[in-house]
Amino acid sequence: MAKSVAKACLRFTGLFEAELLTELMLRFWKHPLADDAEFRSNLLESAADVLRASADGERIFDELKPNRVNFVAAIW
C-alpha cells in the first residue's frame, strides 16, 4: 500500500511547528494578513480540512492525487 502524504501532513497540523510554518509561509509570500493571528488559525484549520478530505480520497486539486496532497498545497 502506498504511503499517504496527506495523512502524514494531517498529523503535522496539530503541532506548534505547523502554526510556525504557516506564519512563515504567509510572511514569505507577503500575504496582507500575515500578522493576523485569527486568520492564520483559520487558515491552518482549513488546511487540516483539505488534508482530511484528501486522506479520505477526495480530489481537491486537478494536478495532485488525493494521497499526494501536502501541507504547503493545503495552505495554498
C-alpha positions in Angstrom: 0.0 0.0 0.0 1.4 3.4 -0.9 2.1 5.9 1.8 -0.3 8.8 2.0 1.4 12.2 2.2 -1.9 13.7 3.1 -2.3 11.5 6.2 1.2 12.3 7.4 0.7 16.0 6.9 -2.7 15.9 8.6 -0.9 14.6 11.7 1.5 17.5 11.4 -1.3 20.2 11.6 -1.7 19.6 15.3 1.8 20.6 16.1 3.2 24.0 17.0 5.6 23.7 14.1 2.6 23.8 11.7 1.5 27.1 13.2 5.0 28.5 12.9 5.4 27.2 9.3 2.0 28.7 8.3 3.1 32.1 9.7 6.5 32.0 8.0 4.9 31.0 4.6 2.5 33.9 4.8 5.3 36.3 5.6 7.5 35.0 2.8 4.5 35.2 0.4 4.0 38.8 1.7 0.3 38.0 2.4 -1.5 41.1 3.6 -3.0 39.2 6.6 0.3 37.5 7.7 0.1 39.4 11.0 -3.5 38.4 11.8 -3.3 35.5 14.3 -7.0 34.7 13.8 -6.6 34.5 10.0 -3.6 32.2 10.4 -5.5 29.9 12.8 -8.5 29.7 10.5 -6.2 29.0 7.6 -4.5 26.2 9.5 -7.9 24.7 10.3 -8.9 24.9 6.6 -5.7 23.3 5.6 -6.4 20.4 8.0 -9.9 20.1 6.4 -8.2 19.9 3.0 -5.8 17.2 4.2 -8.5 15.3 5.9 -10.6 15.2 2.8 -7.6 14.3 0.7 -6.7 11.5 3.1 -10.2 10.2 2.6 -9.7 10.1 -1.1 -11.5 13.3 -2.2 -9.8 15.0 -5.1 -9.2 18.7 -4.3 -6.5 19.6 -6.8 -6.6 18.6 -10.5 -2.8 18.3 -10.5 -2.4 16.1 -7.4 -3.7 12.7 -6.5 -5.5 13.0 -3.1 -2.9 10.9 -1.3 -0.1 13.2 -2.6 -1.5 16.5 -1.2 1.0 18.0 1.2 0.8 20.7 3.8 2.1 23.5 1.6 -0.5 22.7 -1.1 -3.3 22.6 1.6 -2.2 26.0 2.8 -2.0 27.4 -0.7 
